[in-house]
Amino acid sequence: MSKRHIINRYLIKEVVLTFVGVTTVLLLIFVSGQLVTLYGKAASGGIEASAVLQILGLKSIGNMVFILPLSFYIAILLAFSRLYKDNEMVVLAACGIGPMAILRGVLSLALVFAIVVGGLALFLAPWAESQSEIIIKKHEATTDVKSLGSGRFKELSKGEGVVYVQEFDEDNLKMKRIFMQHRLKDKNSIVSAESGHRMDNKENGDQFLVLENGQRHEGPMEDGQTAVIRFANHGIRLEKKPEKEIRLRQKSVSSTFLWYRGQDRDTAELQWRISAAISSFLLTILAVPLSKTSARQGRYAKLAIALLIFIIYSNLLSVSRAWLNKSVISPYIGLWWVHILILLLAIFLFIRWRPLFRRFWFGRAR
């Protein structure tokens, strides 16, 4: 095994181990924020509680398109900064390993990584987003009874009333201790019952909320009094929600469909997805010279500058995407000018990075 091959394996190992740690931390941050949002929707009846983990998993796949390039970028910065801090870069220069050799070793890993991110952004992430949207929108189209939950108020469709259930069995749709305010034909009624369940009429498809062992207060009547009716069983017809065609957002549409439709907004979305792979590769070239630090500066000296460059890069891509989406710029310009700008910056930093090795060789010659 050659000396260069051994060093490349060492550099790749350092980057991969750091990448795993950074990805884990960033993923936990994103997942925790997404989990709070989803449980908030579940608590308000926006989605079923049983679907939270499924949606969370699908959303996490979509978030990986943003997390992975950032994690790889930070991993290279941290791994190489440690090599500078421990003077291992000086040792590599002494062994005849120049800047191009180091860059080639890292770029071989970056190329494989960019292909993986590209496949994720072009195919897997849109599928995951579409599945999560379908789950959420199908829940929004379900009946009011299915979206009930224990210990919270739920407004019925078309403002017909409000239902409160103290205990609710989601599997069997059985309810206990129910309070309901119901409006029908300009008449208000307040119903309380010990238990209840949903019943479907198989003949016409109507759905009813059947309440058991309760009482109903209606009024005021013409004489100003309130009528109290006690019942063993009382059925309330639920209005059906009209079936709506599920329309997916742009980021949930498959890349193949976007390619064949070919509108400006489709081109913008496609270039955005391809940019995830391109940025993974360009950020690698950028991170190698940015990681250069002295032993006195410490491991995290350049991290703030590197993150600032990443934020500017991401914002420029977002602005260009919006311009292309609104047909302000040509698709031939699109998001490509941002990548070219970052490539020029990376080349400039790389040229400034090489004197470290030149100084070593010149100093040894003297």
Protein Blocks (a to p, Z undefined) as FASTA:
>chain_A
ZZklmmmmmmmmmmmmmmmmmmmmmmmmmmmmmmmmmmmmmmnopacfklmmmmmmmmmm
mmmmmmmmmmmmmmmmmmmmmmmmnommmmmmmnopafklmmmmmmmmmmmmmmmmmmmm
mmmmmmmmmmmmmmmmmmmmmcfklmgcehiacddehhlaccddfbdcfklopaehiadd
ddeehiacddddfbdcddddfknopacdddehiaddedddfkopacddddfbdcdddddd
ddddddddfklpcfklmmmnopaklmmmmmmmmmmmmmmmmmmmmmmmmmpccfknomml
mmmmmmmmmmmmmmmmmmmmmmmmnomacfklmmmmmmmmmmmmmmmmmmmmmmmmmmmm
mmmmZZ
